[in-house]
Amino acid sequence: MTDCIIIKGLKVFAYHGVLPEEKKQGQLFYLDLTLDTDLSLPCISDNVEHTVNYDTVCSTAERIMTERTYDLIERAAQMVCEGILREFPQVNEVELTLKKPHAPVKCEIEYAAVRIRRSRGQVQSL
C-alpha cells in the first residue's frame, strides 16, 4: 500500500455467529479498515469529491454487516471487503480487521478477530 485511508473502531451491532443465541440476541462488532487509494488529487484539490468519503465507507460497511447474518466472521469480513471494492472504484485494496469482543469462548479474551486483505484482482464478483 502507498496512500491509504484508515478507519478504526467502527462499531456495528449485528447478528453473526454459529450459535442460535448469537443470531437471536446479536452483539457488537468492531471494524478497522485500511483502504489503499491514490490520495494525490485530494491532497492538491482539498475537494471531498476527489477522495473516498469515509462517512460513506462506514455506512456501506455497516449496511453489509447488518443486511444478512453469517455463521463466521470470516464470511462477514469477506462481504464487507467485496462491497467496498464494488462501491468505491478508486479503492485498490482493503484490509479489514473484524473484531468480535463477545465471542462465546470458555476462556477470558479481549476479542476474537480475523484480518483479511482483498484487492480488485482477487475478488471475482466485481
C-alpha positions in Angstrom: 0.0 0.0 0.0 1.1 3.6 -0.6 -1.6 6.2 0.2 -4.4 5.0 2.5 -7.4 6.0 4.4 -7.7 4.4 7.9 -10.9 3.9 9.8 -10.5 2.4 13.3 -13.1 1.1 15.7 -16.3 1.3 13.6 -18.9 -0.2 15.9 -21.7 -2.3 14.4 -24.4 -4.2 16.2 -25.1 -7.3 14.1 -26.2 -11.0 14.4 -23.3 -13.1 13.3 -22.3 -16.4 14.9 -22.6 -20.1 14.9 -24.7 -20.3 18.0 -28.5 -19.7 17.8 -28.4 -17.2 20.6 -25.8 -15.1 18.7 -28.2 -14.8 15.8 -31.1 -14.0 18.1 -29.5 -11.6 20.6 -26.9 -10.0 18.4 -23.7 -8.3 19.6 -21.2 -5.5 18.9 -18.5 -6.0 16.3 -15.6 -3.6 15.7 -14.1 -3.0 12.3 -10.7 -1.5 11.5 -10.4 -0.6 7.8 -7.4 0.4 5.7 -8.2 1.5 2.2 -5.4 1.7 -0.4 -6.2 4.6 -2.7 -4.4 7.3 -4.6 -4.7 10.5 -2.5 -2.6 12.8 -4.7 -5.5 14.6 -6.2 -7.4 15.3 -3.0 -4.1 16.4 -1.4 -3.9 19.1 -4.0 -7.6 20.0 -4.6 -8.9 19.9 -1.0 -12.1 18.6 -2.5 -14.1 15.8 -0.9 -15.3 14.8 -4.4 -11.8 13.7 -5.2 -11.4 11.3 -2.3 -13.1 8.3 -0.8 -15.6 9.7 1.7 -15.1 7.8 4.9 -18.6 8.5 6.1 -20.0 6.7 3.1 -17.5 3.8 3.6 -18.7 3.5 7.2 -22.3 3.4 6.1 -21.5 0.8 3.4 -19.7 -1.4 5.9 -22.5 -1.1 8.5 -25.1 -1.9 5.8 -23.3 -5.0 4.7 -22.7 -6.2 8.3 -26.4 -5.8 9.1 -28.3 -6.8 5.9 -27.5 -10.6 6.4 -26.3 -12.9 9.1 -23.3 -15.2 8.7 -22.1 -18.1 10.8 -18.5 -16.9 10.5 -16.9 -13.5 10.9 -14.6 -14.6 8.1 -17.5 -14.6 5.7 -18.8 -11.3 7.1 -15.3 -9.7 6.6 -15.2 -11.0 3.0 -18.5 -9.5 2.2 -17.5 -6.1 3.6 -14.3 -6.1 1.6 -16.1 -7.1 -1.6 -18.8 -4.4 -1.0 -16.2 -1.7 -0.5 -14.3 -2.7 -3.6 -17.5 -2.8 -5.6 -18.9 0.5 -4.4 -15.7 2.5 -4.4 -13.8 2.0 -7.6 -10.9 4.3 -6.5 -10.1 1.8 -3.7 -7.5 -0.7 -4.9 -7.2 -2.8 -1.8 -9.0 -3.2 1.5 -7.5 -4.5 4.7 -10.2 -5.3 7.4 -9.8 -6.5 10.9 -13.2 -7.6 12.2 -13.3 -8.0 16.0 -15.8 -10.0 18.0 -15.3 -9.0 21.6 -18.1 -11.1 23.0 -17.2 -14.4 21.2 -18.6 -17.3 23.2 -15.4 -19.0 24.2 -14.7 -20.7 27.6 -11.6 -18.5 28.3 -11.4 -14.8 29.1 -10.3 -12.9 26.0 -10.3 -9.3 24.9 -11.7 -10.3 21.5 -11.5 -12.8 18.7 -10.8 -11.4 15.3 -10.0 -12.0 11.7 -7.8 -9.8 9.4 -8.2 -10.1 5.7 -6.8 -8.1 2.8 -8.6 -8.1 -0.6 -7.7 -6.3 -3.8 -9.5 -5.8 -7.1 -7.7 -8.7 -8.8 -8.6 -11.2 -6.0 -12.3 -10.6 -5.9 -14.2 -12.5 -8.6 -17.7 -11.0 -8.2 -16.6 -7.4 -9.0 
